[in-house]
């Protein structure tokens, strides 16, 4: 429940808005902690209550529902599983849109369908007057903890301008790509690149191992060349070392995103054959029961067994 006496808009320690955060999972939890460290007062709710304990220990206030979060906040942030979860926490019986005092801005960090995001933004504006910024992220939990996330934004210029000071607590880059839904479309472009690179790295790692060379030294050997990059240097070692737990991002979520890429590609009549192959690899991985492992576990498709 929201703490008694908590007044909407009350000073949070640096004259900023009162915030609410719904969805304190792998990404939402470190983001909330950074908001608290930045001096914001934050009211939180998560479906699995144990996930909010670290935030409560740092001074967050607990609410009993997304509606109660909204009633305590000027700005509400979301980071939930998928489009259906966004719709539920915003428009469900105990959702944000049901609040007696609606927030003036909603920032959605979930990865959701672009067209449905646009429709939800229009509905929220019509029902409550609140603006919507879709702000999917890239960088994973380590970047969230370090305040180095990349955010792709969709929304009006005014709404994005209002969101930017808040985003700066955990995102090093936040780029407006257009109106509501544009951030989600940009995230699909991101996932085409990232998802296919995971598959490429897995294939390269297995080829290096089977060729009898020191596969662990591939990042060192290729540093500075055209094949070099953040994923090669940071994620290849985890992949090649079979460090699939604890997950920085779930394999099942990558498949969800690649399926969303397929839907956007179909709607825009864009051929995406490489992404289709990568989605098949992840579908096979998850079919073997490994959807709970890290995204790098796609290498396990080439192994007889996977540990984790």
C-alpha positions in Angstrom: 0.0 0.0 0.0 1.2 3.5 -0.6 2.5 5.1 2.6 -0.1 7.2 4.4 0.4 10.9 4.0 2.3 10.6 0.7 1.2 13.5 -1.3 1.5 13.5 -5.1 4.2 15.9 -6.3 5.8 16.2 -2.9 9.5 17.1 -3.0 11.6 14.0 -3.6 14.9 15.5 -2.5 15.8 17.3 -5.7 12.5 19.1 -6.6 11.6 16.5 -9.2 8.3 14.6 -9.8 7.1 11.8 -7.6 7.7 8.6 -9.5 6.1 5.2 -9.6 7.7 2.0 -11.0 5.8 -1.1 -12.1 7.8 -4.2 -12.9 11.0 -4.7 -10.9 12.5 -7.6 -12.7 16.0 -8.0 -14.1 16.0 -4.5 -15.6 13.4 -2.7 -13.5 15.1 -3.4 -10.2 18.5 -1.8 -10.9 16.7 1.1 -12.7 14.6 1.7 -9.6 17.7 1.6 -7.4 19.4 4.2 -9.5 16.3 6.5 -9.4 16.4 6.2 -5.6 20.1 7.0 -5.5 19.4 10.0 -7.7 17.1 11.4 -5.0 13.8 10.5 -6.5 11.0 9.2 -4.3 9.6 6.1 -5.9 6.5 4.0 -5.2 6.8 0.5 -6.5 4.7 -2.6 -7.3 5.7 -5.9 -8.8 3.7 -9.1 -9.3 6.2 -11.2 -7.4 6.5 -9.1 -4.2 10.0 -10.4 -3.2 11.5 -8.5 -6.2 10.7 -5.2 -4.6 12.6 -5.9 -1.3 15.9 -4.3 -2.4 14.1 -1.1 -3.4 12.1 -1.0 -0.2 15.4 -1.3 1.7 16.7 1.8 -0.1 13.6 3.9 0.7 11.0 3.0 -1.9 7.3 3.0 -0.9 5.2 0.0 -1.6 1.8 0.1 -3.4 -0.8 -2.7 -3.5 -1.5 -2.4 -7.3 -0.5 -0.4 -10.4 -3.5 1.9 -9.7 -2.1 2.7 -6.3 1.3 3.4 -7.8 -0.3 5.9 -10.2 -2.2 7.6 -7.4 1.0 8.3 -5.6 3.0 9.5 -8.7 3.3 12.3 -11.2 5.2 10.0 -13.6 4.8 6.2 -13.8 7.5 3.9 -15.3 6.8 0.4 -16.6 9.2 -2.5 -17.3 7.0 -5.6 -17.7 7.2 -8.8 -19.7 5.2 -8.1 -22.9 2.4 -6.2 -24.6 -0.3 -8.1 -22.8 1.3 -7.3 -19.5 1.5 -3.6 -20.4 -2.2 -3.6 -21.3 -3.1 -5.3 -18.0 -1.1 -3.0 -15.7 -2.4 0.1 -17.6 -6.0 -0.7 -18.4 -6.8 -3.7 -16.1 -9.2 -3.5 -13.2 -6.5 -2.3 -10.9 -4.5 -0.6 -13.6 -2.9 2.8 -13.9 -5.8 4.2 -16.0 -8.2 3.5 -13.1 -6.4 5.8 -10.7 -8.4 8.5 -9.1 -5.6 10.9 -9.8 -3.9 9.9 -13.1 -0.2 10.6 -13.6 0.7 13.2 -16.1 3.2 10.9 -17.9 3.7 7.2 -18.4 7.1 5.9 -19.6 7.0 2.3 -20.8 10.4 0.5 -20.9 8.8 -2.8 -21.9 9.3 -4.3 -25.3 5.9 -4.3 -27.0 4.3 -4.2 -30.4 4.6 -0.8 -32.0 1.1 -0.5 -33.4 -0.5 -1.6 -30.1 1.7 0.8 -28.2 0.4 3.7 -30.4 -3.2 2.6 -29.8 -2.6 2.3 -26.0 -1.0 5.8 -26.0 -4.0 7.3 -27.7 -6.4 5.5 -25.4 -4.6 6.6 -22.3 -4.6 10.2 -23.5 -8.3 10.1 -24.2 -9.2 8.4 -20.9 -6.9 10.2 -18.5 -5.1 13.0 -20.3 -1.7 11.4 -19.6 1.1 11.4 -22.1 2.9 8.2 -23.2 6.5 7.7 -24.0 7.6 4.3 -25.2 11.2 3.8 -24.2 12.5 0.3 -24.8 16.1 -0.3 -23.7 19.3 -1.9 -24.8 22.3 -2.8 -22.7 20.9 -5.4 -20.2 21.2 -5.4 -16.4 24.9 -4.5 -16.2 24.2 -1.3 -18.2 21.2 -0.6 -16.0 23.3 -0.9 -12.9 26.0 1.3 -14.3 23.5 3.9 -15.7 24.7 3.2 -19.2 21.5 2.0 -20.9 20.5 3.1 -24.4 16.8 4.1 -24.7 14.8 4.4 -27.9 12.0 6.9 -27.5 8.6 7.4 -29.1 6.2 10.2 -28.1 5.5 13.9 -28.6 8.4 16.3 -28.3 7.0 17.7 -25.1 6.5 14.3 -23.5 10.0 13.1 -24.4 11.4 16.4 -23.0 9.6 15.7 -19.7 11.0 12.1 -19.6 14.6 13.0 -20.3 15.7 14.1 -16.8 14.3 10.9 -15.3 15.9 8.7 -18.0 19.3 10.3 -17.3 19.4 8.4 -13.9 20.0 5.1 -15.8 20.4 5.8 -19.5 23.5 7.3 -21.1 21.7 7.8 -24.4 18.0 8.5 -25.0 17.0 9.3 -28.6 13.6 10.4 -29.8 12.7 8.4 -33.0 9.2 9.8 -33.6 5.7 9.7 -32.2 4.3 6.9 -29.9 5.3 3.5 -31.1 8.5 4.7 -32.8 10.6 3.6 -29.9 9.2 0.1 -30.1 9.9 -0.1 -33.9 13.4 1.0 -33.2 13.8 -1.7 -30.6 12.9 -4.3 -33.3 15.7 -3.0 -35.5 18.0 -3.3 -32.4 16.8 -6.9 -31.9 17.5 -7.8 -35.6 21.1 -6.8 -35.0 21.5 -8.2 -31.5 19.6 -11.4 -32.0 21.5 -12.3 -35.2 24.8 -11.4 -33.7 24.2 -13.9 -30.9 23.7 -16.6 -33.5 26.8 -15.5 -35.4 28.9 -15.5 -32.3 27.7 -19.0 -31.4 28.6 -20.3 -34.9 32.0 -18.6 -34.7 32.7 -20.0 -31.3 31.9 -23.5 -32.3 33.9 -23.3 -35.5 36.9 -22.0 -33.5 36.6 -24.9 -31.0 36.2 -27.5 -33.8 39.2 -26.0 -35.7 41.4 -26.7 -32.7 42.5 -23.2 -32.1 42.4 -21.3 -28.8 38.7 -20.2 -29.0 38.9 -18.2 -25.8 41.4 -15.8 -27.5 39.2 -14.9 -30.4 38.2 -11.5 -28.9 41.9 -10.7 -28.4 42.8 -11.9 -31.9 40.1 -9.9 -33.7 40.3 -6.7 -31.6 40.6 -3.6 -33.7 39.4 -5.4 -36.9 36.1 -5.3 -38.7 34.8 -8.2 -36.6 35.5 -6.3 -33.3 32.7 -4.9 -31.2 31.0 -4.7 -27.8 29.3 -8.1 -28.1 32.5 -9.9 -29.2 34.5 -8.4 -26.3 31.9 -8.7 -23.6 29.4 -11.5 -24.5 31.5 -13.9 -26.6 33.7 -14.9 -23.5 30.5 -15.6 -21.5 29.1 -17.7 -24.4 32.3 -19.6 -25.2 32.8 -20.3 -21.5 29.2 -21.6 -21.2 28.4 -19.1 -18.5 24.7 -19.3 -19.0 23.6 -18.6 -15.5 22.7 -16.3 -13.9 21.0 -14.8 -16.9 21.6 -11.2 -18.0 18.7 -11.7 -20.3 16.5 -14.8 -20.9 16.7 -16.9 -24.1 12.9 -17.0 -24.1 12.7 -13.2 -24.2 15.0 -13.1 -27.2 12.6 -15.5 -29.0 9.6 -13.3 -28.0 11.4 -10.3 -29.5 12.4 -12.1 -32.7 8.8 -13.2 -33.2 7.8 -9.6 -32.8 10.4 -8.7 -35.5 8.6 -11.2 -37.7 5.3 -9.6 -37.1 6.6 -6.1 -37.9 8.4 -7.4 -40.9 5.2 -9.0 -42.2 3.2 -5.8 -41.6 5.8 -3.7 -43.4 6.5 -6.3 -46.2 10.2 -6.4 -45.2 12.2 -9.7 -45.8 14.0 -10.8 -42.7 15.4 -14.3 -43.6 18.4 -14.1 -41.2 16.2 -13.3 -38.3 13.9 -16.1 -39.2 16.8 -18.6 -39.0 17.9 -17.1 -35.7 14.4 -17.4 -34.3 14.4 -21.1 -35.3 17.6 -21.7 -33.3 16.1 -20.1 -30.2 12.9 -22.0 -30.7 14.9 -25.2 -30.7 16.8 -24.2 -27.6 13.6 -23.4 -25.7 12.1 -26.6 -27.0 14.8 -28.5 -25.2 13.8 -26.7 -21.9 16.5 -24.0 -21.8 14.4 -20.9 -22.1 15.4 -19.8 -18.6 19.1 -19.6 -19.5 21.0 -16.6 -20.7 20.6 -15.4 -24.3 24.1 -16.6 -25.0 23.0 -20.2 -24.4 22.1 -20.3 -28.1 25.6 -21.8 -28.4 24.1 -24.9 -26.7 22.3 -25.8 -30.0 25.8 -27.0 -31.2 26.5 -28.9 -27.9 25.1 -32.3 -27.0 24.2 -31.1 -23.5 23.8 -27.7 -21.7 24.5 -27.2 -18.1 22.3 -24.7 -16.2 
